[in-house]
C-alpha cells in the first residue's frame, strides 16, 4: 500500500501531551435533537459499575486526561495483541482522537455510533459488542481495532493508499459519505505526530501507550501453551519496541531466571543473585514458578501506567526467591 507524507509542509508537534483531547468548554443547549437510535442520553454510571475509568458525559473529549490515558492504553493493547505496527497504531489513535476525543463513553446524537472509534450498533455486533459491553473500554477498543484491521485489508486488496482505510472505516467498503475528505483533513495529518509520540520517551502520551504494550505482552502470555512460546512472544515484543527499556530489563530478568532455574551456566556474579540448589527433577517446576514471579512483577510494576526505572539487579533480586517459597500464593 502506498503512503503519503502529510506532514512535510508543517511543523512537527513538540509537546506530545497536546495530542490528548481538550475537554469541551461550552455547555450543550437545553433543547437538542437526539436520534432514537442514539446512546447519547444513556446513563454513564450504568456502564461503569464500580469503576472510575469513564467520561464525564457522552460528548467528544469530555474525559479527564487520566481516562484518556487509559483509553490510549486500551487501544495500544488491542493493536499489539493482533500484531499491528507502530504506524498502524498511530493511525488508530488519530482516528480515535477525531471520533471520540479518547472519551470511551462518547456517543453520537444522530446515529448509534459510540465508544472510542464511534462504531455503530450493527458494525459493533460483528465484533462482539452488545448492550452489555458497548462501553466497556477493553471490549470497545478490541472491536475498534478489529474493524480497522478489516478495512485495512480491504484497502490493501484494492491497491488503495492508506487514506482509504479511514474512508472505508467511515463510509463502509461500498459507501461514499465523505470519509476520504475527512481522512485527508482530519486523520492523516495527525498520524506522524502520534507515531513520534509512541516512539518518544518522557511524556504522558508515550507513557500511556507504553503501558498498553506492557499489558498486551503480559496478557498474551496466557495464550501460550509452553514456556518456549512465552519467551518467544516476549522476545518479539522487546524487539518491536526498542524504545521501552523497562520492558527489555524485565525480559532480561526473565531470561536469566529461567536459565538459572534450568541449571545452566550464567554470567551473573554470585553476589548479585543467590539461588538455592535444586534437583534436576525440580528444575521444571522451579522454572515455571520463577516465570510466574517475573510475569507478575512485570504486570504489577509496569502494566498499569507506572513506569519506574527498575534496574536489572533490583529486578533479579526481587524474583530470586528461595525454592522453598514456590508454594506461596502469587
C-alpha positions, 0 to 999 in steps of 0.5 A: 500500500502506498503512503503519503507524507502529510506532514512535510509542509508543517511543523512537527508537534513538540509537546506530545501531551497536546495530542490528548483531547481538550475537554469541551468548554461550552455547555450543550443547549437545553433543547437538542435533537437526539436520534432514537437510535442514539446512546447519547442520553444513556446513563454513564454510571450504568456502564461503569459499575464500580469503576472510575475509568469513564467520561464525564458525559457522552460528548467528544473529549469530555474525559479527564486526561487520566481516562484518556490515558487509559483509553490510549492504553486500551487501544495500544493493547488491542493493536499489539495483541493482533500484531499491528505496527507502530504506524498502524497504531498511530493511525488508530489513535488519530482516528480515535482522537477525531471520533471520540476525543479518547472519551470511551463513553462518547456517543453520537446524537444522530446515529448509534455510533459510540465508544472510542472509534464511534462504531455503530450498533450493527458494525459493533455486533460483528465484533462482539459488542452488545448492550452489555459491553458497548462501553466497556473500554477493553471490549470497545477498543478490541472491536475498534481495532478489529474493524480497522484491521478489516478495512485495512485489508480491504484497502490493501486488496484494492491497491488503495493508499492508506487514506482509504482505510479511514474512508472505508472505516467511515463510509463502509467498503461500498459507501461514499459519505465523505470519509476520504475528505475527512481522512485527508483533513482530519486523520492523516495529518495527525498520524506522524505526530502520534507515531513520534509520540509512541516512539518518544520517551518522557511524556504522558502520551508515550507513557500511556501507550507504553503501558498498553504494550506492557499489558498486551505482552503480559496478557498474551502470555496466557495464550501460550501453551509452553514456556518456549512460546512465552519467551518467544512472544516476549522476545518479539515484543522487546524487539518491536519496541526498542524504545521501552527499556523497562520492558527489555530489563524485565525480559532480561530478568526473565531470561536469566531466571529461567536459565538459572532455574534450568541449571545452566551456566550464567554470567551473573556474579554470585553476589548479585543473585543467590539461588538455592540448589535444586534437583534436576527433577525440580528444575521444571517446576522451579522454572515455571514458578520463577516465570510466574514471579517475573510475569507478575512483577512485570504486570504489577510494576509496569502494566498499569501506567507506572513506569519506574526505572527498575534496574536489572539487579533490583529486578533479579533480586526481587524474583530470586526467591528461595525454592522453598517459597514456590508454594506461596500464593502469587 
